[in-house]
Amino acid sequence: MKMILVRRFRVLILMAFLVACALHIVLDLLPKLERSGAQPSGEPGCSCAQPAAEAAAPGWAQARGRPGEPPAAASAAGDAGWPNKHTLRILQDFSSDPSSNLTSHSLEKLPPAAEPVEGALPGQDPGALRPLDPGHRPLLRGHGTRGPVPPPGPSGDGSLLARLFQHPLYQAAIPPLTEDDVLFNVNSDIRFNPKAAAAAAAAENPDWPHEGPEDEFLPTGDTAVDSYPNWLKFHIGINRYELYSRHNPAVEALLRDLGAQKITSVAMKSGGTQLKLIMTFQNYGQALFKPMKQMREQETPPDFFYFSDYERHNAEIAAFHLDRILDFRRVPPVAGRMVNMTKEIRDVTRDKKLWRTFFISPANNICFYGECSYYCSTEHALCGRPDQIEGSLAAFLPDLALAKRKTWRNPWRRSYHKRKKAEWEVDPDYCEEVKQTPPYDSSHRILDVMDMTIFDFLMGNMDRHHYETFEKFGNKTFIIHLDNGRGFGKYSHDELSILVPLQQCCRIRRSTYLRLQLLAKEEYKLSLLMAESLRRDRVAPVLYRPHLEALDRRLRVVLQAVRDCVEKNGLPGVVEDDLSREHRASAGR
């Protein structure tokens, strides 16, 4: 009897083991079954194999299976477009690797105080934010309709922008640079060698995308700087005083690269409330892609909280141009681009989670939604026409392994709560407390915050919760103006609460004040300068006309706020002279 029980127990264990193995096999084959499940015409789900959809995206039918095709053939076709296990082993999770992010932390993530329901759009029809109006030409154009972005015109071509950049206020020199003032010393031991990184990846995985012959690999630090790709020239041009120099030709060249370079790899950037993609180019440069979610003329509804609004790709583009016109030069280069969702995203991604979210809409448009905190679902899908989608591409800053950055909480950060107010909103003397706290106890950082305040007010950006600086330069360096997607949401409303830091502290640089006065004159009108600068972008017009007009109106509000401070505290107590020779010499020490 005992032996019979023992045998039965062994049989039960063996059966449990076999069931577990069968479950593992089924789970492993499930993605292939999903792709090979081509259904006969007329059954549910066959819309993915409609001829119109195949014409819109030739590669899609190959990955999903055609009507009448044997399951084995459909499965084989699906395998061609699906990242295999070996490929997934070398996939980097860019979001968890801070060295590969645009910022060192996920700055878009809502704080715990903001309930999840606040991220939803109350009472909003999911399709209302993406009307499919084929007659709206400025928002969607196919490849080949735009030429390369032209460089800035010479002084004699009637360019208002060229005349502005030749003005004496835009010619002030920065202090002489020492080794401690540059982010990278080209002659140091640091060697920029993308070829070695690519070779290591290729050795681990034979499916690593390799484009072009061996001599197209990038140079090491031993070669001339002129042979570096434009993104690397941008990186090695960063110093203590500026993200890029006023007349650095690599910036314009990098803008052209962002709009034209071949995309070889795509991955999702996890974290944050909305979908963003990290795109890698043929020359190994990287950029953060924010897809179009709203039409340019769609204004943020007045009842929306600032943290529940969509990010705007065109706001990222316009922010770079505004920052350059203000001569801050603290926003990394950003350019607009039309992207083929099939060939330039789905076919080159190794991110299985992203791949799975692609589908064909009832209108036969290619769509995907990815993964993120809030707006990643079929109700908030990003759809092309039929497979072309517009977006912004922001150049990456140097990897954190080479250039660490420090993240600071903005003293005038909002509460991110629909009922609570931040301390600065209820305490009129809040700035005095801030100025007693390092690093704001020195004038340099508080003046940088004032510049950022003016920049945000002109855009209408209420979402400046953190900012970053390069760790190498300590506290005496500029603030990097990252994450500007929630600007340019309202053109009919000026959010005066954004100006509170300037009104409370009553401090501003003389150079900033003089440039603002210059941009308020008819001969250097800010709206005209922005219109000319944005005209060069591939997705122009970038801004809806009322947003340009709002810039002029808000500029007058800023100047009036400074005048009110001067009347109260006197000119020397408000305007710090950063243009004097003595001040520049002390800044260089």
Secondary structure in CASP SS format (residue, H / E / C, confidence):
PFRMAT SS
TARGET T0000
AUTHOR 0000-0000-0000
METHOD secondary structure of the structure
MODEL  1
M C 1.00
K H 1.00
M H 1.00
I H 1.00
L H 1.00
V H 1.00
R H 1.00
R H 1.00
F H 1.00
R H 1.00
V H 1.00
L H 1.00
I H 1.00
L H 1.00
M H 1.00
A H 1.00
F H 1.00
L H 1.00
V H 1.00
A H 1.00
C H 1.00
A H 1.00
L H 1.00
H H 1.00
I H 1.00
V H 1.00
L H 1.00
D H 1.00
L H 1.00
L H 1.00
P H 1.00
K H 1.00
L H 1.00
E H 1.00
R H 1.00
S H 1.00
G C 1.00
A C 1.00
Q C 1.00
P C 1.00
S C 1.00
G C 1.00
E C 1.00
P C 1.00
G C 1.00
C H 1.00
S H 1.00
C H 1.00
A H 1.00
Q C 1.00
P H 1.00
A H 1.00
A H 1.00
E H 1.00
A H 1.00
A H 1.00
A C 1.00
P H 1.00
G H 1.00
W H 1.00
A H 1.00
Q H 1.00
A H 1.00
R H 1.00
G C 1.00
R C 1.00
P C 1.00
G C 1.00
E C 1.00
P C 1.00
P H 1.00
A H 1.00
A H 1.00
A H 1.00
S H 1.00
A H 1.00
A H 1.00
G H 1.00
D H 1.00
A H 1.00
G H 1.00
W C 1.00
P C 1.00
N C 1.00
K H 1.00
H H 1.00
T H 1.00
L H 1.00
R H 1.00
I C 1.00
L C 1.00
Q C 1.00
D C 1.00
F C 1.00
S C 1.00
S C 1.00
D C 1.00
P H 1.00
S H 1.00
S H 1.00
N C 1.00
L C 1.00
T C 1.00
S C 1.00
H C 1.00
S C 1.00
L C 1.00
E C 1.00
K C 1.00
L C 1.00
P C 1.00
P C 1.00
A C 1.00
A C 1.00
E C 1.00
P H 1.00
V H 1.00
E H 1.00
G H 1.00
A C 1.00
L C 1.00
P C 1.00
G C 1.00
Q C 1.00
D C 1.00
P H 1.00
G H 1.00
A H 1.00
L H 1.00
R C 1.00
P C 1.00
L C 1.00
D C 1.00
P C 1.00
G C 1.00
H C 1.00
R H 1.00
P H 1.00
L H 1.00
L C 1.00
R C 1.00
G C 1.00
H C 1.00
G C 1.00
T C 1.00
R C 1.00
G C 1.00
P C 1.00
V C 1.00
P C 1.00
P C 1.00
P C 1.00
G C 1.00
P C 1.00
S H 1.00
G H 1.00
D H 1.00
G C 1.00
S C 1.00
L H 1.00
L H 1.00
A H 1.00
R H 1.00
L H 1.00
F H 1.00
Q C 1.00
H C 1.00
P H 1.00
L H 1.00
Y H 1.00
Q C 1.00
A C 1.00
A C 1.00
I C 1.00
P C 1.00
P C 1.00
L C 1.00
T C 1.00
E H 1.00
D H 1.00
D H 1.00
V E 1.00
L C 1.00
F C 1.00
N C 1.00
V C 1.00
N C 1.00
S C 1.00
D C 1.00
I C 1.00
R C 1.00
F C 1.00
N C 1.00
P H 1.00
K H 1.00
A H 1.00
A H 1.00
A H 1.00
A H 1.00
A H 1.00
A H 1.00
A H 1.00
A H 1.00
E H 1.00
N C 1.00
P C 1.00
D C 1.00
W C 1.00
P C 1.00
H C 1.00
E C 1.00
G C 1.00
P C 1.00
E H 1.00
D H 1.00
E H 1.00
F C 1.00
L C 1.00
P C 1.00
T C 1.00
G C 1.00
D C 1.00
T C 1.00
A C 1.00
V H 1.00
D H 1.00
S H 1.00
Y C 1.00
P C 1.00
N H 1.00
W H 1.00
L H 1.00
K H 1.00
F H 1.00
H H 1.00
I H 1.00
G C 1.00
I C 1.00
N E 1.00
R C 1.00
Y C 1.00
E C 1.00
L C 1.00
Y C 1.00
S C 1.00
R C 1.00
H C 1.00
N C 1.00
P H 1.00
A H 1.00
V H 1.00
E H 1.00
A H 1.00
L H 1.00
L H 1.00
R H 1.00
D H 1.00
L H 1.00
G H 1.00
A H 1.00
Q C 1.00
K C 1.00
I E 1.00
T E 1.00
S E 1.00
V E 1.00
A E 1.00
M E 1.00
K C 1.00
S C 1.00
G C 1.00
G C 1.00
T C 1.00
Q C 1.00
L C 1.00
K C 1.00
L E 1.00
I E 1.00
M E 1.00
T E 1.00
F E 1.00
Q C 1.00
N C 1.00
Y C 1.00
G C 1.00
Q E 1.00
A E 1.00
L E 1.00
F E 1.00
K E 1.00
P E 1.00
M C 1.00
K C 1.00
Q C 1.00
M C 1.00
R C 1.00
E C 1.00
Q C 1.00
E C 1.00
T C 1.00
P C 1.00
P C 1.00
D C 1.00
F C 1.00
F C 1.00
Y H 1.00
F H 1.00
S H 1.00
D C 1.00
Y C 1.00
E C 1.00
R C 1.00
H H 1.00
N H 1.00
A H 1.00
E H 1.00
I H 1.00
A H 1.00
A H 1.00
F H 1.00
H H 1.00
L H 1.00
D H 1.00
R H 1.00
I H 1.00
L C 1.00
D C 1.00
F C 1.00
R C 1.00
R C 1.00
V C 1.00
P C 1.00
P C 1.00
V E 1.00
A E 1.00
G E 1.00
R E 1.00
M E 1.00
V E 1.00
N E 1.00
M C 1.00
T H 1.00
K H 1.00
E H 1.00
I H 1.00
R H 1.00
D C 1.00
V C 1.00
T E 1.00
R C 1.00
D C 1.00
K H 1.00
K H 1.00
L H 1.00
W H 1.00
R H 1.00
T C 1.00
F C 1.00
F E 1.00
I E 1.00
S C 1.00
P C 1.00
A C 1.00
N C 1.00
N C 1.00
I E 1.00
C E 1.00
F E 1.00
Y C 1.00
G C 1.00
E C 1.00
C C 1.00
S C 1.00
Y C 1.00
Y C 1.00
C C 1.00
S C 1.00
T H 1.00
E H 1.00
H H 1.00
A C 1.00
L E 1.00
C E 1.00
G C 1.00
R C 1.00
P C 1.00
D C 1.00
Q E 1.00
I E 1.00
E E 1.00
G E 1.00
S E 1.00
L E 1.00
A E 1.00
A E 1.00
F C 1.00
L C 1.00
P C 1.00
D C 1.00
L C 1.00
A C 1.00
L C 1.00
A C 1.00
K C 1.00
R E 1.00
K E 1.00
T E 1.00
W E 1.00
R E 1.00
N C 1.00
P C 1.00
W C 1.00
R C 1.00
R C 1.00
S C 1.00
Y C 1.00
H C 1.00
K C 1.00
R C 1.00
K C 1.00
K C 1.00
A C 1.00
E H 1.00
W H 1.00
E H 1.00
V H 1.00
D C 1.00
P C 1.00
D C 1.00
Y H 1.00
C H 1.00
E H 1.00
E H 1.00
V H 1.00
K C 1.00
Q C 1.00
T C 1.00
P C 1.00
P C 1.00
Y C 1.00
D C 1.00
S C 1.00
S H 1.00
H H 1.00
R H 1.00
I H 1.00
L H 1.00
D H 1.00
V H 1.00
M H 1.00
D H 1.00
M H 1.00
T H 1.00
I H 1.00
F H 1.00
D H 1.00
F H 1.00
L H 1.00
M H 1.00
G C 1.00
N C 1.00
M C 1.00
D C 1.00
R C 1.00
H C 1.00
H E 1.00
Y E 1.00
E E 1.00
T E 1.00
F E 1.00
E H 1.00
K H 1.00
F H 1.00
G C 1.00
N C 1.00
K C 1.00
T C 1.00
F C 1.00
I C 1.00
I E 1.00
H C 1.00
L C 1.00
D C 1.00
N C 1.00
G C 1.00
R C 1.00
G C 1.00
F C 1.00
G C 1.00
K C 1.00
Y C 1.00
S C 1.00
H C 1.00
D C 1.00
E C 1.00
L H 1.00
S H 1.00
I H 1.00
L H 1.00
V H 1.00
P H 1.00
L H 1.00
Q H 1.00
Q H 1.00
C H 1.00
C C 1.00
R C 1.00
I E 1.00
R E 1.00
R H 1.00
S H 1.00
T H 1.00
Y H 1.00
L H 1.00
R H 1.00
L H 1.00
Q H 1.00
L H 1.00
L H 1.00
A C 1.00
K C 1.00
E H 1.00
E H 1.00
Y H 1.00
K C 1.00
L H 1.00
S H 1.00
L H 1.00
L H 1.00
M H 1.00
A H 1.00
E H 1.00
S H 1.00
L H 1.00
R C 1.00
R C 1.00
D C 1.00
R C 1.00
V C 1.00
A C 1.00
P C 1.00
V C 1.00
L C 1.00
Y C 1.00
R H 1.00
P H 1.00
H H 1.00
L H 1.00
E H 1.00
A H 1.00
L H 1.00
D H 1.00
R H 1.00
R H 1.00
L H 1.00
R H 1.00
V H 1.00
V H 1.00
L H 1.00
Q H 1.00
A H 1.00
V H 1.00
R H 1.00
D H 1.00
C H 1.00
V H 1.00
E H 1.00
K H 1.00
N H 1.00
G C 1.00
L H 1.00
P H 1.00
G H 1.00
V H 1.00
V E 1.00
E E 1.00
D C 1.00
D C 1.00
L C 1.00
S C 1.00
R H 1.00
E H 1.00
H H 1.00
R H 1.00
A H 1.00
S H 1.00
A H 1.00
G H 1.00
R C 1.00
END
